[in-house]
Amino acid sequence: MKGFLLRRAQKPHGRAQRWLALLGSAVLFWLVVPAFFLWFGGWLTIWGNLPTLPPLGWPLWLGATLMLVGFLLDLWVIYYQHTQGEGSPSPLVPTQHLVQEGPFAYTRNAMYMGTLTIYTGLALVVGSVAMLVLVALGALLVHAYVVLVEERELEARFGDEYREYKRRVPRWLPLRGRHD
């Protein structure tokens, strides 16, 4: 996997390829994956006779807020990856430069954070405990991918620059201060 990603990163990508990768990623992660979570979460809820959250009240408002925050974070990430990184969130058209500004000054995995925040918000909006569990399992899979594949690939591509970035910026939650 790392070799495939490294080969993709070495190819220059034009503006049209970056926009196509962005469109494909948006359809996949903003439509297809949430639809799967909704369908499978609903199926698990019915099949497993699982509890649901109240249809109105705090889950709805908190969920809608999380979805908006996650979407805005994703847009912020896309802007920086497209303009400064000359790439896209897709590993098929990766950034050509290590992006360390904008959301990436606070977390190394801002796109994952935004998207998982959207999914968590959606689970709260629809009141699905099963979907919350699916999102948590998905987050564990994303974590494993980041640690086992993505970070190694970025280290191979960007070397000491990425190692220094890893030292300064947390992998997930921006709980510690910046060390600039």
C-alpha positions as CSV (number, residue, x, y, z in Angstrom):
1,M,0.0,0.0,0.0
2,K,2.8,2.4,0.9
3,G,4.5,1.8,-2.4
4,F,1.3,2.5,-4.3
5,L,0.8,5.7,-2.4
6,L,4.4,6.8,-3.0
7,R,4.0,6.2,-6.7
8,R,0.8,8.3,-6.8
9,A,2.5,11.1,-4.9
10,Q,5.4,11.3,-7.4
11,K,3.2,11.9,-10.3
12,P,2.3,15.6,-11.0
13,H,-1.5,16.2,-10.9
14,G,-3.2,18.9,-12.9
15,R,-6.0,21.1,-11.7
16,A,-8.6,18.9,-13.4
17,Q,-7.3,15.7,-11.7
18,R,-7.4,17.5,-8.3
19,W,-11.0,18.7,-8.9
20,L,-12.1,15.2,-10.0
21,A,-10.4,13.6,-7.0
22,L,-12.1,16.2,-4.8
23,L,-15.5,15.5,-6.3
24,G,-15.1,11.7,-6.0
25,S,-14.0,12.1,-2.4
26,A,-17.0,14.3,-1.6
27,V,-19.4,11.9,-3.1
28,L,-17.8,8.9,-1.3
29,F,-17.4,10.5,2.2
30,W,-20.2,13.0,2.3
31,L,-22.9,10.8,0.6
32,V,-22.1,7.1,0.2
33,V,-20.5,6.4,3.6
34,P,-23.1,8.3,5.6
35,A,-25.8,6.5,3.6
36,F,-24.2,3.2,4.5
37,F,-24.0,4.2,8.2
38,L,-27.7,5.2,8.1
39,W,-28.8,2.0,6.4
40,F,-26.6,-0.4,8.5
41,G,-27.3,1.5,11.7
42,G,-31.0,1.3,11.1
43,W,-30.8,-2.3,10.3
44,L,-28.8,-3.0,13.5
45,T,-31.2,-1.0,15.5
46,I,-34.2,-3.0,14.2
47,W,-32.5,-6.4,14.1
48,G,-30.8,-6.0,17.5
49,N,-33.8,-4.1,19.1
50,L,-31.3,-1.4,20.1
51,P,-32.3,1.7,21.9
52,T,-32.5,5.1,20.2
53,L,-32.0,8.6,21.4
54,P,-34.9,11.0,21.8
55,P,-36.0,12.4,18.4
56,L,-36.0,16.0,19.5
57,G,-34.0,18.0,22.0
58,W,-30.3,18.0,22.8
59,P,-29.3,15.1,20.4
60,L,-30.8,16.9,17.5
61,W,-29.2,20.3,18.3
62,L,-25.8,18.9,19.2
63,G,-25.8,16.7,16.2
64,A,-26.7,19.5,13.8
65,T,-24.0,21.7,15.3
66,L,-21.4,18.9,15.0
67,M,-22.4,18.3,11.4
68,L,-21.9,22.0,10.6
69,V,-18.6,22.2,12.4
70,G,-17.3,19.1,10.7
71,F,-18.4,20.3,7.3
72,L,-16.7,23.7,7.8
73,L,-13.6,21.9,9.0
74,D,-13.6,19.7,5.9
75,L,-14.0,22.8,3.7
76,W,-11.1,24.5,5.5
77,V,-8.9,21.4,4.9
78,I,-9.8,21.1,1.3
79,Y,-8.9,24.8,0.7
80,Y,-5.4,24.3,2.2
81,Q,-4.8,20.9,0.5
82,H,-5.8,22.3,-2.9
83,T,-4.1,25.7,-2.7
84,Q,-1.0,25.1,-0.6
85,G,-0.5,21.3,-1.0
86,E,-1.5,21.3,-4.7
87,G,-3.4,18.1,-4.2
88,S,-6.6,16.8,-2.7
89,P,-7.8,14.8,0.3
90,S,-7.8,11.7,-1.8
91,P,-4.7,9.4,-1.6
92,L,-5.0,9.0,-5.4
93,V,-4.2,12.6,-5.9
94,P,-2.2,13.5,-2.8
95,T,-0.7,16.8,-1.9
96,Q,2.7,17.6,-3.5
97,H,3.8,19.7,-0.5
98,L,3.5,19.0,3.3
99,V,0.7,21.3,4.4
100,Q,1.3,22.7,7.9
101,E,-0.9,25.7,8.0
102,G,-4.6,26.3,8.6
103,P,-6.2,23.3,10.3
104,F,-3.0,21.3,9.9
105,A,-1.3,23.6,12.4
106,Y,-3.5,22.1,15.1
107,T,-4.0,18.5,14.1
108,R,-2.2,16.3,11.5
109,N,-5.5,14.6,10.6
110,A,-7.9,17.5,10.2
111,M,-9.9,15.9,7.3
112,Y,-10.5,12.7,9.3
113,M,-11.5,14.8,12.3
114,G,-14.0,16.9,10.3
115,T,-15.5,13.9,8.6
116,L,-15.8,11.8,11.7
117,T,-17.4,14.8,13.4
118,I,-20.0,15.0,10.6
119,Y,-20.8,11.2,11.0
120,T,-21.1,11.6,14.8
121,G,-23.5,14.6,14.3
122,L,-25.6,12.6,11.8
123,A,-25.9,9.7,14.3
124,L,-27.1,12.1,17.0
125,V,-29.6,13.8,14.5
126,V,-31.2,10.5,13.6
127,G,-30.9,9.3,17.2
128,S,-29.1,6.1,16.3
129,V,-27.0,4.5,19.1
130,A,-26.0,1.8,16.6
131,M,-24.7,4.4,14.2
132,L,-22.7,6.0,17.0
133,V,-21.1,2.6,17.6
134,L,-20.4,2.2,13.9
135,V,-18.7,5.6,13.8
136,A,-16.6,4.7,16.8
137,L,-15.5,1.4,15.0
138,G,-14.8,3.4,11.9
139,A,-12.7,5.8,13.9
140,L,-10.6,2.9,15.2
141,L,-10.1,1.7,11.6
142,V,-9.1,5.2,10.5
143,H,-6.6,5.3,13.4
144,A,-5.1,2.0,12.4
145,Y,-4.8,3.2,8.7
146,V,-3.2,6.5,9.8
147,V,-0.6,4.8,12.0
148,L,0.2,1.8,9.9
149,V,0.1,3.3,6.4
150,E,-0.4,7.0,6.1
151,E,2.2,8.2,8.5
152,R,4.8,5.9,7.1
153,E,4.1,7.0,3.6
154,L,4.3,10.7,4.6
155,E,7.6,10.1,6.4
156,A,9.0,8.4,3.3
157,R,7.8,11.3,1.1
158,F,8.7,14.3,3.3
159,G,11.5,12.9,5.6
160,D,12.7,15.1,8.3
161,E,10.2,17.8,7.5
162,Y,7.4,15.4,8.4
163,R,9.2,14.1,11.5
164,E,9.5,17.6,12.8
165,Y,5.9,18.3,12.0
166,K,4.9,15.1,13.9
167,R,6.8,16.3,16.9
168,R,5.1,19.7,16.9
169,V,1.5,18.9,16.0
170,P,-0.7,16.2,17.6
171,R,-2.1,13.3,15.5
172,W,-5.7,13.9,16.5
173,L,-7.0,16.3,19.1
174,P,-5.3,19.7,19.3
175,L,-5.2,19.5,23.1
176,R,-1.6,20.7,23.5
177,G,-0.3,24.1,22.5
178,R,1.6,24.8,19.4
179,H,5.4,24.7,19.7
180,D,6.3,27.2,17.0
